[in-house]
């Protein structure tokens, strides 16, 4: 039986706490939607400059994850990707047939 007090590790946004969950790490998002979109946009922009020192291409997916909290089109893409990834990991991908 699973311990109910133990938090599951997953990747995405926890809708109850508004935190980005990356495995065991949790990052709190700003309360303001405008500030969240600014942070997400800056992460995506910085990710496109990933060839420069300090910045990295890892910033693009993190920025899209932040933007998916407020922008429906990005949210749909994130959900589609999550479903595809889960099917692929479970070996039930319909495109393999």
Residue pairs with C-beta under 8 A, 6 or more apart in sequence:
9 21
9 23
9 24
10 21
11 21
11 22
11 23
12 20
12 21
12 65
12 78
12 82
13 19
13 20
13 21
13 29
13 65
13 68
13 69
14 21
14 26
17 26
17 28
18 28
18 29
18 31
18 69
19 26
19 27
19 28
19 29
20 26
20 27
20 29
20 62
20 65
20 66
29 36
29 39
29 66
29 69
30 36
30 39
33 70
36 66
36 67
36 69
36 70
37 67
37 70
37 71
39 63
39 66
40 63
40 64
40 65
40 66
40 67
40 69
40 70
41 63
41 67
42 63
43 59
43 60
43 62
43 63
43 66
44 59
44 60
44 63
44 64
44 67
45 63
46 55
46 59
46 63
47 55
47 56
47 57
47 58
47 59
47 60
47 61
47 62
47 63
48 60
49 55
50 56
50 57
50 58
50 59
50 60
64 74
64 77
64 78
65 78
67 74
68 74
68 75
68 77
68 78
69 75
84 93
87 93
87 94
